[in-house]
Amino acid sequence: MTHSPHAASHAQQVARSPFAPAARDLIRVGGSRRWFLQTGLAGMAGLSLPSVLRQAAASPTGTPKKSVILFWLSGGPSQIDMWDPKPDAPVEIRSPFGDIATKIPGVRFSEHMPLQASIADRLSVIRSVDTTASNHTPITMQAGNPLARRTNDGKDGAGYPSMGSIAAKFRGSNNPNMPAFVGLADSWAADVYGAGMMGSDFEPVKGMELAGKFAMPKGVSVDRLQDRAGLRRQFDRLQKDLDQSNTLAQSDRFTQQAVDMVLSGKVQEAFSLDDESAELKERYGQTSVGQKALLARRLVENGVSFVLVSGAWGYFDHHGDNVRWGGIEKGLKPLLPRVDRAMYGLVTDLEERGLLDETLVLMMGEFGRSPRINNELGRDHWTPVMSMLAAGGGLNHGQAIGSTDRQGGAIQSRAVRPQDLAATVFQHLDIDLQSHWTNPQGRPIPIVEEGGQPISELF
């Protein structure tokens, strides 16, 4: 995992607005002569098709089609300026924003999140997330594991997998024609954590690159795809271009399954927003995070078990007006309505389609922000505590879990640890919390570390 130097990254200028409509980015058609091979056998946006099909095959039969959608607020969301306002704190601590009532009695949100406030009875705000093990990286919190950390020594994460990769291995997809774990992010290294040492079969699929690749290009007919002998000759000619590990050895089985995937049109349909109404797109917001959230709904509806959504790399890193993403008023203020709308659109859409009880929705980042506003009118990294949201999953909502002190900088009650988050996700997905994966040295590694327990208030 590579990371750009932090100071240098803040100095970069935005080449393209991360909040521009993303729909056009979701349609990319690969029409080369090697299209089918590239899509089917050489790799599925970085993940080989046999790996995808193995993920799908892990899906338990006869069980509810449960899934998870994780909004990743890359950079570190400010708890005080979002879900844990402190209006009575000193001026250098309290938010420059006002606060408003929510559907949860006594619970208030930022004034710039009115849509989430209006559905707070369907949300749980967790104000006491312990992120002391986390760093400026997705590793710890996406793994739900305090032992998985950024170390800058080429061994980031210590080999531990992400929650999405655990879901891919132990849950699989809800549809044999769909991958189990999809990331919808523009920056892979900084916003999406993968399988670690658990193996490449369980890495996330790069959803923003996959869209459009399962449509048949011009000149490729159904008859051509069904000509397995012809496909075999093409595979042989292009053998030198392939990873020789085990792909060709399994090509007979997986070629036919890949053909079926293409002919059914299910994958292509799932990765396209063309059928969605303008009204619904507007409900989610015509922004990068909004349209990715809509695509995430389509993916879980079609059988993906775990989808990660990130609007842009580092877009919640609001150190001050002297850096790329700005401070609290100039940077965070215009961003809040976008994530407010995206969460609102997803929760209400899932509810209307009867999918909310099956789908656990989370919104979080890697840590919180400092209570004190700095000289650049921003807040700095803060690992002692973070706020996050949860919705759906058939769980108990309409509550605030945990609390912080008067300044919003320390946990006052009910600490929720990364491993508790992982246990909650896995319990929702009906994954046995006592499960283990095996590292390259043959050692069994538990999927829940350090005594993690499901967040009891949610169950």
Residue pairs with C-beta under 8 A, 6 or more apart in sequence:
1 137
1 139
1 150
1 156
1 157
1 189
1 193
2 189
3 136
3 137
3 150
3 152
3 189
3 190
4 190
6 136
9 314
9 324
10 317
10 319
10 323
10 324
10 325
11 323
11 324
12 324
13 324
14 324
18 186
18 288
18 311
18 312
18 313
18 315
19 287
19 288
19 289
19 311
19 312
19 335
19 338
20 287
20 288
21 286
21 287
21 288
21 291
22 287
22 288
22 290
22 291
22 292
23 273
23 281
23 286
23 291
25 208
26 208
26 211
26 212
26 271
26 272
26 273
26 291
26 295
27 211
27 212
27 272
27 274
28 209
28 211
28 212
28 213
29 212
29 213
29 215
29 217
30 38
30 39
30 212
30 213
30 217
31 217
31 218
32 38
32 217
34 42
34 238
34 241
35 213
35 217
35 220
36 220
36 225
36 231
36 234
36 258
36 262
37 234
37 235
37 238
37 241
37 242
38 213
39 49
39 213
39 214
39 258
39 262
40 49
40 254
40 255
40 258
40 259
40 261
40 262
41 48
41 49
41 50
41 235
41 242
41 247
41 248
41 251
41 254
41 255
41 258
42 48
42 241
42 242
42 243
42 247
43 49
43 243
44 51
44 52
44 179
44 205
44 210
44 213
45 205
45 206
45 207
45 209
45 210
45 213
46 203
46 205
46 206
46 209
47 179
47 200
47 203
47 204
47 205
47 206
48 200
48 243
48 247
49 254
49 257
49 258
50 246
50 247
50 250
50 254
51 200
51 201
51 202
51 203
52 179
52 205
53 176
53 254
53 257
54 201
55 168
55 169
55 172
55 173
55 179
55 180
55 181
55 201
55 202
56 172
56 173
56 175
56 176
56 177
56 178
56 179
56 180
57 172
57 176
58 168
58 169
58 170
58 171
58 172
58 173
58 180
59 171
59 172
59 173
59 174
59 175
59 176
59 180
59 305
60 171
60 172
60 430
63 430
64 358
64 430
65 174
65 303
65 358
66 171
66 174
66 305
66 358
66 359
66 360
66 393
66 428
66 429
66 430
67 174
67 300
67 304
67 305
67 306
67 307
67 358
67 359
67 360
67 429
68 163
68 164
68 167
68 305
68 306
68 307
68 359
68 360
68 361
68 362
68 393
68 425
68 428
68 429
69 293
69 296
69 297
69 300
69 307
69 308
69 309
69 346
69 359
69 360
69 361
69 362
70 142
70 163
70 164
70 306
70 307
70 308
70 309
70 361
70 362
70 363
70 364
71 289
71 293
71 309
71 310
71 339
71 342
71 343
71 361
71 362
71 363
71 364
72 138
72 142
72 185
72 191
72 192
72 308
72 309
72 310
72 364
72 365
73 315
73 316
73 339
73 363
73 364
73 365
74 138
74 187
74 190
74 191
74 310
74 311
74 312
74 313
74 314
74 315
74 316
74 317
74 365
74 366
75 136
75 313
75 314
75 315
75 316
75 317
75 318
75 325
75 365
75 366
76 136
76 316
76 317
76 365
76 366
76 367
76 368
76 369
76 381
76 382
76 386
77 316
77 364
77 365
77 368
77 369
77 386
77 387
77 388
78 95
78 316
78 318
78 328
78 332
78 368
78 369
78 379
79 127
79 368
79 369
79 385
79 386
79 387
79 404
79 408
80 86
80 89
80 93
80 94
80 95
80 369
80 371
80 379
80 408
81 95
81 96
81 97
81 110
81 328
81 332
81 336
81 369
81 379
82 109
82 110
82 113
82 336
82 387
83 109
83 110
83 113
83 125
83 127
83 387
83 388
83 389
84 125
84 127
84 387
84 404
84 408
85 94
85 95
85 97
85 99
85 108
85 109
85 110
86 93
86 94
86 95
86 371
86 406
86 407
86 408
87 94
87 95
87 98
87 99
87 108
88 94
88 406
89 371
89 406
89 407
89 408
92 372
92 373
93 371
93 372
93 373
93 407
93 408
95 110
95 328
96 328
96 329
96 373
97 110
97 111
97 112
97 333
98 110
98 111
99 108
99 109
99 110
99 111
100 108
100 109
100 110
100 111
100 113
100 114
100 117
101 108
101 117
102 108
102 109
102 116
102 117
102 118
102 120
103 117
103 118
103 119
103 120
103 121
103 122
103 398
104 120
104 121
104 123
104 125
104 398
104 399
104 400
106 400
107 120
107 125
107 400
109 116
109 117
109 120
109 125
110 336
112 333
112 336
112 337
112 340
113 336
113 337
113 340
114 340
115 340
115 341
115 343
115 344
116 123
116 340
116 343
116 344
116 389
118 344
119 344
119 347
119 348
120 398
121 397
121 398
122 347
122 351
122 356
122 391
122 392
122 397
122 398
123 347
123 389
123 390
123 391
123 397
123 398
124 389
124 390
124 391
124 395
124 396
124 397
124 398
124 399
124 400
124 401
124 457
124 458
125 387
125 388
125 389
125 399
125 400
125 401
126 387
126 388
126 389
126 390
126 400
126 401
126 402
126 416
126 455
127 385
127 387
127 400
127 401
127 402
127 403
127 404
128 385
128 401
128 402
128 403
128 404
128 411
128 412
128 413
128 414
128 415
128 416
129 364
129 368
129 385
129 386
129 387
129 388
129 402
129 416
129 417
129 421
130 384
130 385
130 411
130 415
130 416
130 417
130 418
131 140
131 141
131 366
131 367
131 368
131 383
131 384
131 385
131 386
131 418
132 146
132 383
132 384
133 140
133 146
133 147
133 149
133 383
133 418
134 140
134 141
134 149
134 366
134 367
134 383
134 418
135 149
135 150
135 366
135 367
135 383
136 150
136 317
136 366
136 367
136 381
137 150
137 156
137 190
137 193
137 366
138 162
138 190
138 191
138 192
138 193
138 366
139 148
139 149
139 150
139 156
139 157
139 193
140 146
140 148
140 149
140 150
140 366
140 418
141 364
141 365
141 366
141 367
141 418
141 421
142 162
142 163
142 164
142 192
142 193
142 308
143 157
143 160
143 161
143 162
143 163
143 193
143 196
143 418
143 422
144 163
144 418
144 419
144 421
144 422
144 423
144 425
144 448
144 452
145 160
145 418
145 419
145 422
145 449
145 450
146 417
146 418
146 419
146 449
146 450
147 158
147 160
147 449
147 450
148 157
148 158
148 160
148 193
148 196
149 156
149 157
149 158
150 156
150 157
151 158
157 193
157 196
158 196
159 196
159 197
159 198
159 439
160 196
160 197
160 445
160 449
161 169
161 194
161 195
161 196
161 197
161 198
161 202
161 437
162 192
162 193
162 194
162 195
162 196
162 204
163 306
163 421
163 422
163 425
163 426
164 181
164 183
164 194
164 204
164 306
164 308
165 181
165 194
165 195
165 196
165 198
165 202
165 203
165 204
166 198
166 202
166 422
166 426
166 431
166 437
166 447
167 180
167 181
167 305
167 306
167 425
167 426
167 429
167 431
168 179
168 180
168 181
168 195
168 201
168 202
168 204
168 305
168 306
169 198
169 201
169 202
169 437
170 426
170 429
170 431
170 432
170 435
170 447
171 180
171 305
171 306
171 429
171 430
171 431
172 180
172 305
173 179
173 180
173 303
173 304
173 305
174 300
174 303
174 304
174 305
175 266
175 302
175 303
175 304
176 303
177 260
177 261
177 264
177 266
177 267
177 303
178 266
178 267
178 270
178 299
178 302
178 303
178 304
179 205
179 304
180 202
180 304
180 305
180 306
181 202
181 203
181 204
181 205
181 304
181 305
181 306
181 307
181 308
182 204
182 205
182 207
182 210
182 299
182 304
182 306
182 307
182 308
183 191
183 192
183 204
183 205
183 206
183 207
183 307
183 308
183 310
184 207
184 208
184 292
184 295
184 296
184 307
184 308
184 309
184 310
185 191
185 192
185 208
185 308
185 309
185 310
185 313
186 208
186 288
186 310
186 312
186 313
187 310
187 312
187 313
187 314
188 206
190 313
190 314
191 308
191 310
191 313
192 204
192 308
192 310
194 202
194 203
194 204
195 201
195 202
195 203
197 439
197 440
198 437
198 439
204 306
204 308
207 271
207 295
207 299
207 307
210 271
211 271
211 272
211 295
212 268
212 271
212 272
214 261
214 262
214 265
214 267
214 268
214 271
215 268
216 222
216 225
216 262
222 263
224 230
225 231
225 259
225 262
225 263
226 259
228 255
228 256
228 259
231 255
231 259
232 251
232 255
235 242
235 248
235 251
235 255
239 248
242 248
261 267
262 268
266 302
269 275
269 302
270 298
270 299
270 301
270 302
270 303
270 304
271 295
271 298
271 299
272 298
273 281
273 291
273 294
273 295
273 298
276 294
276 298
280 294
280 345
280 349
281 290
281 291
281 294
283 341
283 344
283 345
283 348
283 349
284 290
284 291
284 293
284 294
284 341
284 342
284 345
284 346
284 349
285 291
285 338
285 341
285 342
285 345
287 311
287 338
287 341
287 342
288 311
288 312
289 309
289 310
289 311
289 312
289 338
289 339
289 342
290 338
290 341
290 342
290 345
292 309
292 310
292 311
292 342
293 309
293 342
293 343
293 345
293 346
294 345
294 346
294 349
296 307
296 309
296 346
297 346
297 349
297 350
297 353
297 355
299 307
300 307
300 355
300 358
300 359
301 353
301 355
305 429
309 342
311 338
311 339
311 342
314 324
314 325
315 325
315 335
316 325
316 332
316 335
316 365
317 323
317 324
317 325
318 325
318 326
318 327
318 328
318 331
318 332
318 369
318 378
318 379
319 325
319 327
319 374
319 376
319 378
319 379
319 380
320 326
320 327
320 374
320 375
320 376
320 377
320 378
321 327
321 330
321 331
321 376
321 377
321 378
322 376
323 376
323 378
325 331
326 332
326 378
327 376
327 377
327 378
327 379
328 373
328 377
328 378
328 379
329 377
330 377
331 378
339 363
343 361
343 363
343 389
343 391
346 361
347 356
347 361
347 391
347 392
350 356
350 359
350 361
350 392
356 391
356 392
357 392
357 393
357 394
358 392
358 393
358 394
359 392
359 393
360 390
360 391
360 392
360 393
360 395
360 425
360 428
361 389
361 390
361 391
361 392
361 393
362 388
362 389
362 390
362 421
362 425
363 388
363 389
363 390
364 386
364 388
364 389
365 386
365 388
366 386
367 381
367 382
367 383
367 386
368 382
368 383
368 384
368 385
368 386
368 387
369 379
369 380
369 381
369 382
370 379
370 380
370 381
370 382
370 409
371 379
371 382
371 407
371 408
371 409
372 379
373 379
374 380
382 409
384 409
384 410
384 411
385 404
385 408
385 409
385 410
385 411
390 397
390 458
391 397
393 428
393 458
394 428
395 428
395 458
395 459
396 457
396 458
396 459
397 458
399 457
401 414
401 416
401 455
401 457
401 458
402 411
402 412
402 413
402 414
402 415
402 416
403 411
403 412
403 413
403 414
404 410
404 411
404 412
405 411
405 412
416 455
417 450
417 452
418 452
419 448
419 449
419 450
419 451
419 452
420 452
420 453
420 454
420 455
421 452
421 455
422 447
422 448
422 449
422 452
423 433
423 448
423 452
423 453
423 454
423 455
424 454
424 455
424 458
426 433
426 435
426 447
426 448
427 433
427 454
427 459
431 447
433 447
433 448
433 452
433 454
434 446
435 446
435 447
436 444
436 445
436 446
436 447
437 444
437 445
437 447
438 444
438 445
439 445
